[in-house]
Amino acid sequence: MPALFLRKSAVPLLILLLTAILLSACGASNNAATPSPSSSPTPSQSESPVATESTSPTASEEPAVRTYKDALDRTVEIPTAPQRIIAHYYAAEMKALDVPIIGTNFLNAKLALTDEQLQGVEDIGGDGLVPNLEKTLSLEPDLIIVPDFLEAADLDALSKIAPTVVVGYGADAFTRLGVLADLIGQPETAADWIARYQAKAAEKRALVQSSIEEGETASAFILYSDKQFYVYNKQRLGPTLYDAFGFAIPPKVTELFSDKQSELWEAISMEALPDYAGDRVFLIAQNSTDEGKKAAEDLLQGPIWKSLPAVKNGKAYVVDSRWAMNDPLTLDWLLDEMAALLAK
């Protein structure tokens, strides 16, 4: 075959071959550019959840402080979640709420708490009713809680150390517990404690109900070493006597406190004791000193005490000083003590 023919016939074939190669290359390129529906996106094609969380603001985040109005109507800026609390006169309440504290007045706290329960807590002591300012400052509290019987000057001094909130000391134990729980931002803890207490009170009352007569009255008194004699209002021992175990308040006691409901007690003469004595009488004696023991002995051996119907009927009880406390832990303890006493 002539060479010219071969050259002419090879040209179309070469063109067809090049066209096929080009089409094949374009198809491969298009397939690579179009991802499969089942393929995973690359990091640059997807949004990282971690990055979103770190850059987006948290709508539910709580502020670090809040405004609180205390028992003296003072407005105080307090931490939302305090971590270093000094509870002056309220150690037992904080223990009931299971809230750790860094300082308290041991003179008061040890009336209701053991040394073991006070481990890790510093004694802020002080002169009389006022915490030691130097000790308080050294503990670096972020919240100080005090009763309402401190002087204004003392409150001002404490407020310069940390936010200082006044809580009413004369309120009933359950109201006070609720106020403290709200103050630290945990109101549910007080409600839970009160529910457990009420269940226990019902259980203890059922155990001794048969020994309590319908309408039976009870009253409580305290005798100090200097022979000062007081009858209690319903705040002290009242939650146990009247609420938990169902005793009635003697009419004379009701009359005495009718226009002073917030008073914890009232001084009376020894001669007036029969007027305020109930069917059951509870006497708190200060037996920790020789003077206190002598004062109690003089009363118990005297004609006034021996003339009481409660004494003649074997329903008069001399109890120790813890019975005078009305913190939550003592109230819980009193349920056991009272049930045991009435069961004898």
C-alpha positions in Angstrom: 0.0 0.0 0.0 1.3 3.4 -0.9 2.7 5.5 2.1 0.6 8.5 1.2 -2.6 6.4 1.7 -1.4 5.3 5.1 -0.7 8.8 6.3 -4.1 10.1 5.2 -6.0 7.2 6.8 -4.1 7.5 10.1 -5.1 11.2 10.8 -8.9 10.5 11.5 -8.0 7.6 13.8 -5.6 9.8 15.8 -8.3 12.5 16.2 -10.8 10.0 17.5 -8.2 8.6 20.0 -7.4 12.0 21.4 -11.1 12.9 21.7 -11.8 9.7 23.7 -8.9 10.4 26.1 -10.0 14.0 26.7 -13.6 12.9 27.5 -12.4 10.3 29.9 -10.3 12.8 31.8 -13.2 15.3 32.1 -15.5 12.6 33.5 -13.0 11.6 36.2 -12.6 15.2 37.2 -16.3 15.8 37.5 -16.8 12.7 39.7 -14.0 13.8 42.1 -15.6 17.3 42.4 -19.0 15.9 43.3 -19.1 14.2 46.8 -21.1 11.1 47.3 -24.1 11.4 49.5 -22.7 8.8 51.8 -19.2 10.4 52.1 -18.2 12.2 55.4 -17.6 16.0 55.2 -14.1 17.3 55.9 -13.5 19.4 59.0 -13.7 22.5 56.9 -17.2 21.5 55.7 -18.7 20.8 59.2 -19.2 23.0 62.4 -17.5 21.8 65.5 -19.8 21.4 68.6 -17.0 22.3 70.9 -16.3 25.5 69.0 -20.0 26.4 69.1 -20.3 25.8 72.9 -17.2 27.9 73.7 -18.1 30.8 71.6 -21.9 31.0 72.3 -23.0 32.8 75.6 -24.8 30.7 78.2 -28.2 32.1 78.7 -28.9 30.3 82.0 -25.6 31.4 83.7 -26.3 32.8 87.2 -24.9 36.2 88.3 -22.1 36.1 90.8 -24.1 38.3 93.3 -27.7 39.1 94.2 -29.5 41.7 96.3 -30.9 40.5 99.6 -33.1 42.3 102.2 -32.4 41.1 105.7 -34.3 41.1 109.0 -33.4 44.7 109.7 -34.6 45.8 106.3 -31.0 46.3 105.1 -30.2 45.7 101.5 -27.1 43.7 101.1 -25.2 42.5 98.0 -24.4 38.8 98.7 -22.8 36.0 96.6 -25.2 33.8 94.8 -23.3 30.7 95.9 -21.2 31.6 99.0 -18.3 29.3 99.7 -16.8 30.7 102.9 -19.6 31.3 105.4 -19.3 32.5 109.0 -22.6 31.7 110.8 -22.5 33.6 114.2 -25.1 31.8 116.5 -26.4 29.7 113.6 -24.0 26.8 113.4 -26.6 24.2 114.2 -28.9 25.5 111.5 -26.2 25.3 108.9 -25.3 21.8 110.1 -29.0 20.7 109.7 -28.8 22.1 106.1 -25.6 20.3 105.5 -23.8 23.5 104.5 -20.2 23.8 105.5 -19.1 26.9 107.5 -15.7 28.2 108.3 -16.4 30.0 111.6 -18.9 30.4 114.4 -19.2 31.3 118.1 -18.2 28.1 119.9 -19.8 29.2 123.2 -23.2 29.0 121.5 -22.5 26.2 119.0 -21.3 23.7 121.6 -24.7 23.8 123.2 -26.0 21.8 120.3 -23.0 20.5 118.4 -20.2 18.0 119.3 -16.5 18.6 118.9 -16.6 16.2 116.0 -19.4 18.2 114.3 -17.3 21.3 114.7 -14.1 19.9 113.1 -12.7 22.3 110.5 -14.7 25.2 111.9 -12.9 28.1 113.6 -14.1 29.8 116.8 -14.6 33.5 116.1 -15.2 34.1 119.9 -15.3 37.7 120.8 -16.4 39.9 123.7 -20.0 39.2 124.8 -22.2 38.8 121.7 -19.8 40.3 119.1 -17.4 38.2 117.0 -13.7 38.9 117.2 -13.1 41.2 114.2 -9.4 40.2 113.8 -10.3 36.5 113.8 -13.2 37.1 111.4 -11.0 39.0 109.0 -8.3 36.3 109.0 -10.8 33.7 107.8 -11.5 35.7 104.6 -15.3 35.0 104.6 -17.5 35.8 101.6 -20.6 35.9 103.7 -21.2 36.6 107.4 -24.6 35.7 109.0 -25.4 37.2 112.4 -28.5 37.5 114.7 -30.5 40.7 115.1 -29.3 41.6 118.6 -25.9 43.0 117.5 -25.4 46.7 117.7 -25.3 48.8 114.5 -21.7 49.7 115.0 -20.8 46.0 115.2 -22.7 45.3 112.0 -20.9 48.2 110.2 -17.5 46.8 111.3 -18.4 43.3 110.1 -19.7 44.6 106.8 -16.3 46.1 106.0 -14.9 42.5 106.1 -17.6 40.8 104.0 -21.3 41.1 103.1 -23.1 40.8 106.4 -26.7 39.6 106.7 -28.9 39.8 109.8 -31.3 36.9 110.5 -34.1 37.3 113.2 -33.1 35.2 116.2 -36.5 35.2 117.8 -38.3 33.6 114.8 -39.5 30.0 115.2 -36.9 27.4 114.3 -38.6 26.4 111.0 -39.0 29.9 109.7 -35.4 30.7 110.6 -34.2 27.5 108.9 -36.1 28.5 105.7 -34.6 32.0 105.8 -31.1 30.6 106.1 -31.6 28.1 103.3 -32.9 30.8 101.0 -30.0 33.0 102.0 -27.5 30.5 100.7 -29.5 29.8 97.6 -30.7 26.3 98.6 -34.4 26.7 99.7 -35.2 23.1 99.0 -32.9 21.9 101.8 -35.0 23.4 104.5 -38.2 22.0 103.1 -36.7 18.5 103.0 -35.4 18.8 106.6 -38.8 20.0 107.9 -40.6 17.1 106.1 -38.3 14.6 107.7 -38.8 16.2 111.1 -42.6 16.2 110.8 -42.6 12.5 109.9 -40.5 11.7 112.9 -42.7 13.8 115.2 -45.8 11.9 114.1 -44.0 8.6 114.7 -42.9 9.6 118.2 -46.3 11.0 119.2 -48.0 7.8 118.2 -45.7 5.9 120.5 -46.8 7.8 123.6 -50.2 9.1 122.6 -51.9 6.7 125.1 -50.1 8.4 128.0 -51.3 12.0 127.1 -54.8 12.9 128.3 -57.1 14.9 126.1 -56.6 18.6 126.8 -53.7 18.0 129.1 -51.6 21.2 129.6 -47.9 21.7 129.9 -45.6 24.6 130.7 -41.9 25.2 130.8 -39.7 27.3 133.1 -36.0 28.1 133.5 -34.2 29.0 136.7 -30.9 30.8 136.6 -28.2 30.6 139.2 -29.1 34.1 140.5 -32.6 32.8 141.1 -34.1 34.7 138.3 -37.2 32.7 137.2 -38.8 32.8 133.8 -41.8 31.1 132.1 -41.3 30.3 128.4 -43.5 31.4 125.6 -44.2 28.9 122.8 -41.0 29.5 120.9 -38.9 27.6 123.4 -40.0 24.0 124.0 -43.3 24.9 122.3 -42.5 23.1 119.0 -42.0 19.9 121.1 -44.7 20.3 123.8 -47.5 21.8 121.8 -46.9 21.0 118.1 -45.2 17.6 118.2 -46.8 16.0 121.2 -50.1 17.9 121.3 -50.1 19.4 124.8 -52.3 22.5 125.4 -50.9 25.8 126.7 -52.2 26.8 130.2 -54.6 29.8 129.9 -52.5 32.0 132.2 -49.5 31.5 129.9 -51.5 32.4 126.9 -52.8 35.5 128.6 -49.3 36.5 129.7 -48.0 36.6 126.1 -51.1 37.7 124.4 -49.7 41.2 123.6 -46.1 40.1 123.2 -46.1 37.1 121.0 -42.5 37.5 119.9 -41.1 37.4 123.4 -39.2 34.2 124.2 -39.9 34.3 128.0 -41.2 36.5 130.8 -39.8 36.9 134.3 -42.2 35.9 137.1 -41.8 35.5 140.9 -41.5 32.1 142.5 -44.8 32.7 144.2 -46.5 33.1 140.9 -45.3 29.6 139.7 -48.6 27.8 140.6 -50.6 30.3 138.4 -48.6 29.3 135.2 -48.0 25.6 136.0 -49.6 23.1 133.7 -50.7 19.6 134.2 -47.1 18.8 133.3 -44.2 21.0 134.3 -40.8 21.1 132.8 -38.0 23.0 134.7 -34.7 23.8 133.0 -32.1 24.1 135.8 -28.6 25.5 135.3 -26.7 22.8 137.0 -23.3 23.6 135.5 -22.3 25.8 138.4 -22.5 25.4 142.2 -24.7 28.5 142.3 -27.1 27.0 139.8 -27.3 23.7 141.7 -28.0 25.5 144.9 -30.8 27.6 143.3 -32.5 24.5 141.9 -32.2 22.6 145.2 -33.8 25.5 147.1 -36.7 25.5 144.6 -37.2 21.8 144.5 -37.2 21.4 148.3 -39.4 24.4 148.9 -43.2 24.4 149.6 -44.2 26.1 146.4 -42.7 23.4 144.1 -44.0 20.6 146.3 -47.6 22.0 146.2 -47.9 21.8 142.4 -50.4 19.2 141.2 -47.8 18.2 138.5 -45.3 17.4 141.2 -47.8 15.4 143.3 -48.9 13.4 140.2 -45.4 12.6 139.2 -45.6 14.8 136.1 -42.9 17.4 136.9 -39.5 17.0 135.2 -36.2 18.7 135.8 -34.2 18.7 132.6 -30.8 20.0 131.5 -29.9 23.3 129.7 -30.0 21.9 126.1 -33.8 21.7 126.4 -33.7 25.5 126.3 -32.3 25.5 122.8 -34.6 25.8 119.8 -32.3 25.1 116.9 -33.3 22.3 114.4 -30.8 19.7 115.6 -32.0 20.2 119.2 -35.7 20.0 118.2 -34.9 16.7 116.4 -33.1 15.5 119.6 -36.0 16.5 121.8 -38.4 14.3 119.9 -36.4 11.3 121.2 -35.9 12.8 124.7 -39.5 13.7 125.2 -40.8 10.4 123.9 -38.5 8.5 126.3 -39.6 10.8 129.2 -43.3 10.4 128.6 -42.9 6.6 128.2 -41.6 6.1 131.7 
